[in-house]
Amino acid sequence: MSNESSSQEQKELAKLLGLDISADTFDVAAARLLDAVAIAIGHEPPQNATERQIVFASSIGQDVSTNTKRVASAKIGEALFSKNQDAIAALNL
């Protein structure tokens, strides 16, 4: 997991689906795209972020209250990755 920008392929698919992922990272864009096509490809339909996700995300400085479970999960994962990278750098590991 990283904070890399959405890919050109993701941007092209998003355009076809009418989604704006211009400000999204790769993982958040992937979650939004999966939410958009989930039912059509036999995946679980999008659901609102859970209360546990909202509370945990808030504790690490993220607001996922208006996101889906998949998008919230991606944002939480990215925030944890970033915090871990900061800790590694601070400890000179």
N, C-alpha and C positions, 0 to 999 in steps of 0.2 A: 504494500500500500504506500502510495506517495501522494504528493500534491501536484502531480503533473497535470497539465491542461488537457481538456477533452481532445480527442483525436479528430482528424479530418473525416474519417469514416463515421464517427459519432455525429459530427456536425451535419454531414450529408443526410444521415438517417433522421436526425432531429428535424431537419428542414422538411423532409417528406412527411413527417408526422405532425408538423406544425408546433414543434417544441422549441423553446429558447433555452439553449444550454451554453450560451456564450460566456457566462461567468462561472460555469461549473468546472470542477476538476474532472479528471478521467473517471474516477470511481463514482462520483455523484452523478455525472452524465450517464454512466452505465446504469445506475439505479433508476434514474428518471426514464431512460429508454425502456428498460425492462418493465417498469410500471405501465408504460404506454402500450406495450404489446403483450403483457402477461396473459390476459384471457385468451387472446388469439393463438398463443403458442402453448396453452395448457398449463400455465403457471398460476400460482395463487394470485388472485386479484389484489391490486393495491389496497392497503389499509392505512389508517392514520397511525402516526407514531404512538407507541405505547406510553403510558404514564411513567413507567420505569425508564424508558429511553429519554423522555423529556427531563425527568429529574436528574438522571446521570449526566446527560449532555449539559444541563445547566451548571452542574458542579464542576465541569471542565471548561466553562465559558462559551458554550454553544447553545443556540436557540434552535431547537428542532420541532417546536410546538406546531408548526404549520406544515410539516413535512410528512411524507409517508414513512412506513417502517423501513423500507429499503433505503430511502434517501437519508433518514436519520442514522441508520446503521453505517452508511458510508461516511457521513460527516463525523460521527463519533470515532470511527476507525482512523480517519485522517487526523483528527485532533489528538488522539492518543499517539499516533505515529510521530507527529510533530513534537509533542511533549517529550517523547522518548529520545528523539534526535537531539533536542535541546539538552536533555540530561546527559546524554553521551558526550556531547561537545563540552559541557561544563565540567565533566569529570575527566576530560582528556582521554577517553577510552578509544 
